[in-house]
Amino acid sequence: MAVEGISGLAGTSGLTNIKQATPAQAQSSFTESLKSAIDSLNETQQASDKMTQDLAAGKIDNLHDVMIASQKASVALDAAVQVQKKAIDAYTEMMRMSM
């Protein structure tokens, strides 16, 4: 029984030509990603606050939607705090490394 090679890997030689980002480009990309995530978190918090205020003012009758918005904001904030903790842990670990 003859065993044939995997033909799907024949086109992978083009992967070696991928340009790597310079440190400045990588830093800029990371900064933009982080800023976008923080802006999204802020929008979620503001939407939740507005819905809560509208509920208190009697402009919204559906408590269910307000609670969903509040939980979305809470989960987003918890995720952001966890990412912050991991970033601080990574920084602390890097500072402990001897060179």
N, CA, C and O atoms as a GROMACS GRO file, in nm:
protein
  396
    1MET      N    1   0.085  -0.117   0.000
    1MET     CA    2   0.000   0.000   0.000
    1MET      C    3   0.090   0.124   0.000
    1MET      O    4   0.176   0.139   0.086
    2ALA      N    5   0.068   0.209  -0.094
    2ALA     CA    6   0.150   0.329  -0.110
    2ALA      C    7   0.096   0.441  -0.022
    2ALA      O    8  -0.026   0.461  -0.013
    3VAL      N    9   0.185   0.512   0.042
    3VAL     CA   10   0.146   0.626   0.125
    3VAL      C   11   0.183   0.754   0.050
    3VAL      O   12   0.298   0.775   0.012
    4GLU      N   13   0.085   0.836   0.031
    4GLU     CA   14   0.110   0.960  -0.041
    4GLU      C   15   0.133   1.075   0.058
    4GLU      O   16   0.083   1.072   0.170
    5GLY      N   17   0.206   1.172   0.016
    5GLY     CA   18   0.232   1.289   0.099
    5GLY      C   19   0.106   1.374   0.113
    5GLY      O   20   0.010   1.358   0.037
    6ILE      N   21   0.108   1.461   0.207
    6ILE     CA   22  -0.005   1.550   0.228
    6ILE      C   23   0.006   1.664   0.128
    6ILE      O   24   0.098   1.745   0.134
    7SER      N   25  -0.088   1.669   0.038
    7SER     CA   26  -0.081   1.769  -0.068
    7SER      C   27  -0.124   1.907  -0.018
    7SER      O   28  -0.088   2.007  -0.081
    8GLY      N   29  -0.197   1.915   0.088
    8GLY     CA   30  -0.244   2.044   0.138
    8GLY      C   31  -0.133   2.132   0.193
    8GLY      O   32  -0.151   2.253   0.205
    9LEU      N   33  -0.020   2.073   0.225
    9LEU     CA   34   0.090   2.151   0.281
    9LEU      C   35   0.183   2.206   0.174
    9LEU      O   36   0.280   2.276   0.205
   10ALA      N   37   0.155   2.174   0.048
   10ALA     CA   38   0.244   2.219  -0.059
   10ALA      C   39   0.247   2.371  -0.069
   10ALA      O   40   0.350   2.427  -0.107
   11GLY      N   41   0.141   2.439  -0.036
   11GLY     CA   42   0.137   2.584  -0.050
   11GLY      C   43   0.185   2.660   0.071
   11GLY      O   44   0.173   2.782   0.074
   12THR      N   45   0.239   2.593   0.172
   12THR     CA   46   0.280   2.663   0.293
   12THR      C   47   0.415   2.731   0.279
   12THR      O   48   0.456   2.803   0.370
   13SER      N   49   0.484   2.711   0.169
   13SER     CA   50   0.614   2.776   0.156
   13SER      C   51   0.599   2.928   0.153
   13SER      O   52   0.695   3.000   0.182
   14GLY      N   53   0.484   2.977   0.119
   14GLY     CA   54   0.461   3.121   0.117
   14GLY      C   55   0.455   3.181   0.256
   14GLY      O   56   0.466   3.302   0.271
   15LEU      N   57   0.438   3.098   0.359
   15LEU     CA   58   0.431   3.150   0.495
   15LEU      C   59   0.565   3.206   0.543
   15LEU      O   60   0.568   3.287   0.635
   16THR      N   61   0.673   3.164   0.481
   16THR     CA   62   0.804   3.214   0.523
   16THR      C   63   0.825   3.357   0.478
   16THR      O   64   0.915   3.425   0.527
   17ASN      N   65   0.745   3.403   0.384
   17ASN     CA   66   0.761   3.539   0.333
   17ASN      C   67   0.680   3.642   0.411
   17ASN      O   68   0.670   3.757   0.368
   18ILE      N   69   0.620   3.602   0.524
   18ILE     CA   70   0.539   3.694   0.602
   18ILE      C   71   0.630   3.796   0.670
   18ILE      O   72   0.729   3.760   0.735
   19LYS      N   73   0.596   3.922   0.653
   19LYS     CA   74   0.676   4.028   0.714
   19LYS      C   75   0.643   4.038   0.862
   19LYS      O   76   0.526   4.034   0.901
   20GLN      N   77   0.744   4.051   0.942
   20GLN     CA   78   0.723   4.070   1.084
   20GLN      C   79   0.716   4.219   1.113
   20GLN      O   80   0.787   4.300   1.053
   21ALA      N   81   0.630   4.253   1.206
   21ALA     CA   82   0.613   4.392   1.241
   21ALA      C   83   0.734   4.439   1.320
   21ALA      O   84   0.795   4.364   1.395
   22THR      N   85   0.767   4.565   1.300
   22THR     CA   86   0.875   4.624   1.379
   22THR      C   87   0.823   4.645   1.520
   22THR      O   88   0.702   4.646   1.542
   23PRO      N   89   0.912   4.663   1.616
   23PRO     CA   90   0.865   4.689   1.753
   23PRO      C   91   0.773   4.811   1.762
   23PRO      O   92   0.677   4.811   1.839
   24ALA      N   93   0.802   4.913   1.684
   24ALA     CA   94   0.717   5.032   1.687
   24ALA      C   95   0.578   5.001   1.632
   24ALA      O   96   0.478   5.050   1.686
   25GLN      N   97   0.571   4.920   1.526
   25GLN     CA   98   0.442   4.883   1.470
   25GLN      C   99   0.365   4.795   1.567
   25GLN      O  100   0.244   4.811   1.584
   26ALA      N  101   0.435   4.702   1.630
   26ALA     CA  102   0.369   4.613   1.726
   26ALA      C  103   0.317   4.694   1.845
   26ALA      O  104   0.207   4.669   1.894
   27GLN      N  105   0.395   4.790   1.891
   27GLN     CA  106   0.353   4.875   2.003
   27GLN      C  107   0.232   4.959   1.964
   27GLN      O  108   0.138   4.974   2.042
   28SER      N  109   0.234   5.012   1.844
   28SER     CA  110   0.122   5.093   1.796
   28SER      C  111  -0.004   5.009   1.784
   28SER      O  112  -0.113   5.052   1.821
   29SER      N  113   0.012   4.889   1.732
   29SER     CA  114  -0.103   4.799   1.717
   29SER      C  115  -0.160   4.760   1.853
   29SER      O  116  -0.282   4.758   1.872
   30PHE      N  117  -0.071   4.729   1.947
   30PHE     CA  118  -0.117   4.693   2.082
   30PHE      C  119  -0.187   4.811   2.148
   30PHE      O  120  -0.289   4.794   2.214
   31THR      N  121  -0.131   4.930   2.129
   31THR     CA  122  -0.192   5.050   2.188
   31THR      C  123  -0.332   5.072   2.132
   31THR      O  124  -0.424   5.103   2.207
   32GLU      N  125  -0.347   5.057   2.001
   32GLU     CA  126  -0.478   5.077   1.939
   32GLU      C  127  -0.578   4.972   1.988
   32GLU      O  128  -0.694   5.003   2.014
   33SER      N  129  -0.532   4.848   1.999
   33SER     CA  130  -0.620   4.741   2.047
   33SER      C  131  -0.665   4.768   2.191
   33SER      O  132  -0.782   4.751   2.225
   34LEU      N  133  -0.571   4.808   2.275
   34LEU     CA  134  -0.603   4.837   2.415
   34LEU      C  135  -0.698   4.956   2.426
   34LEU      O  136  -0.792   4.953   2.505
   35LYS      N  137  -0.672   5.059   2.347
   35LYS     CA  138  -0.759   5.177   2.350
   35LYS      C  139  -0.899   5.141   2.302
   35LYS      O  140  -0.998   5.188   2.359
   36SER      N  141  -0.908   5.060   2.201
   36SER     CA  142  -1.038   5.018   2.149
   36SER      C  143  -1.115   4.938   2.254
   36SER      O  144  -1.235   4.957   2.271
   37ALA      N  145  -1.045   4.850   2.324
   37ALA     CA  146  -1.110   4.769   2.427
   37ALA      C  147  -1.159   4.856   2.543
   37ALA      O  148  -1.269   4.835   2.595
   38ILE      N  149  -1.078   4.953   2.583
   38ILE     CA  150  -1.118   5.042   2.692
   38ILE      C  151  -1.236   5.130   2.650
   38ILE      O  152  -1.327   5.154   2.728
   39ASP      N  153  -1.233   5.178   2.526
   39ASP     CA  154  -1.346   5.258   2.476
   39ASP      C  155  -1.474   5.176   2.473
   39ASP      O  156  -1.581   5.226   2.508
   40SER      N  157  -1.464   5.050   2.432
   40SER     CA  158  -1.581   4.962   2.429
   40SER      C  159  -1.635   4.938   2.569
   40SER      O  160  -1.756   4.939   2.591
   41LEU      N  161  -1.545   4.917   2.664
   41LEU     CA  162  -1.586   4.899   2.803
   41LEU      C  163  -1.656   5.024   2.855
   41LEU      O  164  -1.758   5.015   2.923
   42ASN      N  165  -1.600   5.140   2.823
   42ASN     CA  166  -1.660   5.266   2.867
   42ASN      C  167  -1.800   5.285   2.807
   42ASN      O  168  -1.892   5.329   2.877
   43GLU      N  169  -1.815   5.252   2.680
   43GLU     CA  170  -1.948   5.264   2.616
   43GLU      C  171  -2.048   5.171   2.682
   43GLU      O  172  -2.164   5.208   2.702
   44THR      N  173  -2.005   5.051   2.716
   44THR     CA  174  -2.094   4.956   2.782
   44THR      C  175  -2.138   5.008   2.919
   44THR      O  176  -2.254   4.997   2.956
   45GLN      N  177  -2.044   5.064   2.993
   45GLN     CA  178  -2.075   5.120   3.125
   45GLN      C  179  -2.170   5.238   3.114
   45GLN      O  180  -2.265   5.251   3.191
   46GLN      N  181  -2.144   5.325   3.016
   46GLN     CA  182  -2.230   5.442   2.999
   46GLN      C  183  -2.370   5.403   2.956
   46GLN      O  184  -2.468   5.464   3.000
   47ALA      N  185  -2.382   5.302   2.870
   47ALA     CA  186  -2.514   5.256   2.826
   47ALA      C  187  -2.591   5.199   2.944
   47ALA      O  188  -2.711   5.223   2.958
   48SER      N  189  -2.522   5.124   3.029
   48SER     CA  190  -2.586   5.068   3.147
   48SER      C  191  -2.631   5.179   3.242
   48SER      O  192  -2.742   5.175   3.295
   49ASP      N  193  -2.545   5.277   3.263
   49ASP     CA  194  -2.580   5.389   3.351
   49ASP      C  195  -2.701   5.465   3.298
   49ASP      O  196  -2.791   5.502   3.374
   50LYS      N  197  -2.703   5.489   3.167
   50LYS     CA  198  -2.816   5.563   3.108
   50LYS      C  199  -2.947   5.485   3.123
   50LYS      O  200  -3.051   5.542   3.155
   51MET      N  201  -2.939   5.354   3.100
   51MET     CA  202  -3.061   5.274   3.114
   51MET      C  203  -3.109   5.273   3.258
   51MET      O  204  -3.229   5.276   3.284
   52THR      N  205  -3.016   5.269   3.352
   52THR     CA  206  -3.053   5.272   3.494
   52THR      C  207  -3.118   5.404   3.530
   52THR      O  208  -3.219   5.407   3.601
   53GLN      N  209  -3.062   5.514   3.480
   53GLN     CA  210  -3.119   5.646   3.506
   53GLN      C  211  -3.257   5.658   3.442
   53GLN      O  212  -3.350   5.714   3.502
   54ASP      N  213  -3.271   5.606   3.318
   54ASP     CA  214  -3.401   5.612   3.251
   54ASP      C  215  -3.505   5.529   3.325
   54ASP      O  216  -3.622   5.566   3.331
   55LEU      N  217  -3.463   5.417   3.381
   55LEU     CA  218  -3.556   5.334   3.459
   55LEU      C  219  -3.600   5.409   3.584
   55LEU      O  220  -3.718   5.408   3.621
   56ALA      N  221  -3.503   5.473   3.650
   56ALA     CA  222  -3.537   5.549   3.771
   56ALA      C  223  -3.628   5.667   3.740
   56ALA      O  224  -3.712   5.705   3.822
   57ALA      N  225  -3.612   5.724   3.621
   57ALA     CA  226  -3.696   5.839   3.582
   57ALA      C  227  -3.830   5.796   3.527
   57ALA      O  228  -3.917   5.879   3.501
   58GLY      N  229  -3.848   5.666   3.509
   58GLY     CA  230  -3.975   5.617   3.458
   58GLY      C  231  -3.985   5.616   3.307
   58GLY      O  232  -4.094   5.596   3.252
   59LYS      N  233  -3.872   5.637   3.238
   59LYS     CA  234  -3.874   5.639   3.092
   59LYS      C  235  -3.872   5.498   3.033
   59LYS      O  236  -3.913   5.478   2.919
   60ILE      N  237  -3.824   5.399   3.110
   60ILE     CA  238  -3.817   5.260   3.065
   60ILE      C  239  -3.901   5.176   3.159
   60ILE      O  240  -3.891   5.187   3.282
   61ASP      N  241  -3.984   5.092   3.101
   61ASP     CA  242  -4.068   5.004   3.182
   61ASP      C  243  -4.013   4.863   3.195
   61ASP      O  244  -4.051   4.789   3.286
   62ASN      N  245  -3.922   4.826   3.105
   62ASN     CA  246  -3.873   4.690   3.101
   62ASN      C  247  -3.750   4.674   3.190
   62ASN      O  248  -3.638   4.709   3.150
   63LEU      N  249  -3.770   4.622   3.308
   63LEU     CA  250  -3.659   4.602   3.402
   63LEU      C  251  -3.561   4.497   3.351
   63LEU      O  252  -3.442   4.502   3.380
   64HIS      N  253  -3.614   4.403   3.274
   64HIS     CA  254  -3.532   4.294   3.221
   64HIS      C  255  -3.417   4.348   3.135
   64HIS      O  256  -3.303   4.304   3.150
   65ASP      N  257  -3.446   4.443   3.045
   65ASP     CA  258  -3.342   4.501   2.959
   65ASP      C  259  -3.238   4.577   3.041
   65ASP      O  260  -3.119   4.574   3.009
   66VAL      N  261  -3.281   4.644   3.144
   66VAL     CA  262  -3.188   4.720   3.228
   66VAL      C  263  -3.095   4.623   3.302
   66VAL      O  264  -2.975   4.648   3.313
   67MET      N  265  -3.151   4.515   3.351
   67MET     CA  266  -3.069   4.416   3.422
   67MET      C  267  -2.969   4.349   3.328
   67MET      O  268  -2.855   4.322   3.367
   68ILE      N  269  -3.011   4.322   3.205
   68ILE     CA  270  -2.919   4.263   3.107
   68ILE      C  271  -2.805   4.359   3.077
   68ILE      O  272  -2.689   4.318   3.073
   69ALA      N  273  -2.836   4.486   3.056
   69ALA     CA  274  -2.731   4.585   3.031
   69ALA      C  275  -2.638   4.597   3.150
   69ALA      O  276  -2.516   4.612   3.133
   70SER      N  277  -2.694   4.592   3.270
   70SER     CA  278  -2.611   4.601   3.390
   70SER      C  279  -2.518   4.480   3.401
   70SER      O  280  -2.401   4.496   3.437
   71GLN      N  281  -2.569   4.362   3.372
   71GLN     CA  282  -2.485   4.242   3.379
   71GLN      C  283  -2.377   4.242   3.272
   71GLN      O  284  -2.264   4.199   3.297
   72LYS      N  285  -2.411   4.290   3.152
   72LYS     CA  286  -2.309   4.301   3.046
   72LYS      C  287  -2.197   4.394   3.091
   72LYS      O  288  -2.079   4.363   3.073
   73ALA      N  289  -2.233   4.506   3.149
   73ALA     CA  290  -2.133   4.601   3.196
   73ALA      C  291  -2.049   4.540   3.308
   73ALA      O  292  -1.928   4.560   3.314
   74SER      N  293  -2.114   4.465   3.396
   74SER     CA  294  -2.043   4.402   3.507
   74SER      C  295  -1.944   4.297   3.457
   74SER      O  296  -1.830   4.291   3.503
   75VAL      N  297  -1.988   4.214   3.364
   75VAL     CA  298  -1.900   4.110   3.309
   75VAL      C  299  -1.783   4.174   3.234
   75VAL      O  300  -1.670   4.127   3.245
   76ALA      N  301  -1.810   4.278   3.157
   76ALA     CA  302  -1.703   4.346   3.083
   76ALA      C  303  -1.601   4.407   3.178
   76ALA      O  304  -1.481   4.400   3.153
   77LEU      N  305  -1.649   4.466   3.286
   77LEU     CA  306  -1.558   4.525   3.384
   77LEU      C  307  -1.476   4.417   3.454
   77LEU      O  308  -1.356   4.435   3.475
   78ASP      N  309  -1.538   4.307   3.490
   78ASP     CA  310  -1.465   4.196   3.552
   78ASP      C  311  -1.357   4.142   3.459
   78ASP      O  312  -1.245   4.114   3.503
   79ALA      N  313  -1.390   4.129   3.330
   79ALA     CA  314  -1.290   4.081   3.234
   79ALA      C  315  -1.174   4.179   3.222
   79ALA      O  316  -1.059   4.138   3.214
   80ALA      N  317  -1.205   4.308   3.221
   80ALA     CA  318  -1.100   4.409   3.212
   80ALA      C  319  -1.010   4.405   3.334
   80ALA      O  320  -0.888   4.419   3.323
   81VAL      N  321  -1.069   4.386   3.451
   81VAL     CA  322  -0.989   4.378   3.574
   81VAL      C  323  -0.898   4.254   3.570
   81VAL      O  324  -0.782   4.260   3.613
   82GLN      N  325  -0.949   4.143   3.520
   82GLN     CA  326  -0.867   4.022   3.511
   82GLN      C  327  -0.751   4.041   3.413
   82GLN      O  328  -0.640   3.997   3.440
   83VAL      N  329  -0.778   4.107   3.301
   83VAL     CA  330  -0.670   4.135   3.204
   83VAL      C  331  -0.567   4.227   3.268
   83VAL      O  332  -0.447   4.207   3.248
   84GLN      N  333  -0.612   4.326   3.344
   84GLN     CA  334  -0.519   4.416   3.413
   84GLN      C  335  -0.432   4.338   3.511
   84GLN      O  336  -0.311   4.360   3.519
   85LYS      N  337  -0.493   4.247   3.586
   85LYS     CA  338  -0.416   4.168   3.682
   85LYS      C  339  -0.311   4.082   3.612
   85LYS      O  340  -0.198   4.072   3.658
   86LYS      N  341  -0.350   4.021   3.500
   86LYS     CA  342  -0.254   3.938   3.425
   86LYS      C  343  -0.141   4.024   3.369
   86LYS      O  344  -0.026   3.980   3.369
   87ALA      N  345  -0.171   4.143   3.323
   87ALA     CA  346  -0.067   4.231   3.270
   87ALA      C  347   0.029   4.272   3.381
   87ALA      O  348   0.150   4.277   3.359
   88ILE      N  349  -0.023   4.301   3.498
   88ILE     CA  350   0.063   4.337   3.612
   88ILE      C  351   0.148   4.218   3.654
   88ILE      O  352   0.266   4.234   3.685
   89ASP      N  353   0.088   4.098   3.656
   89ASP     CA  354   0.164   3.978   3.690
   89ASP      C  355   0.276   3.954   3.590
   89ASP      O  356   0.388   3.919   3.628
   90ALA      N  357   0.246   3.973   3.461
   90ALA     CA  358   0.348   3.954   3.358
   90ALA      C  359   0.460   4.055   3.374
   90ALA      O  360   0.578   4.021   3.361
   91TYR      N  361   0.425   4.180   3.402
   91TYR     CA  362   0.527   4.284   3.423
   91TYR      C  363   0.613   4.250   3.544
   91TYR      O  364   0.736   4.262   3.540
   92THR      N  365   0.549   4.209   3.652
   92THR     CA  366   0.624   4.174   3.773
   92THR      C  367   0.718   4.057   3.746
   92THR      O  368   0.832   4.056   3.791
   93GLU      N  369   0.669   3.958   3.673
   93GLU     CA  370   0.753   3.842   3.641
   93GLU      C  371   0.871   3.882   3.554
   93GLU      O  372   0.982   3.832   3.573
   94MET      N  373   0.850   3.972   3.460
   94MET     CA  374   0.960   4.016   3.374
   94MET      C  375   1.062   4.095   3.455
   94MET      O  376   1.182   4.087   3.427
   95MET      N  377   1.016   4.171   3.554
   95MET     CA  378   1.109   4.249   3.634
   95MET      C  379   1.194   4.160   3.725
   95MET      O  380   1.303   4.200   3.767
   96ARG      N  381   1.144   4.041   3.756
   96ARG     CA  382   1.220   3.947   3.840
   96ARG      C  383   1.328   3.874   3.762
   96ARG      O  384   1.422   3.819   3.821
   97MET      N  385   1.316   3.872   3.630
   97MET     CA  386   1.412   3.797   3.548
   97MET      C  387   1.549   3.860   3.558
   97MET      O  388   1.565   3.982   3.551
   98SER      N  389   1.648   3.775   3.573
   98SER     CA  390   1.785   3.826   3.573
   98SER      C  391   1.838   3.824   3.432
   98SER      O  392   1.808   3.734   3.353
   99MET      N  393   1.915   3.922   3.402
   99MET     CA  394   1.972   3.933   3.266
   99MET      C  395   2.120   3.911   3.269
   99MET      O  396   2.185   3.916   3.165
   0.00000   0.00000   0.00000
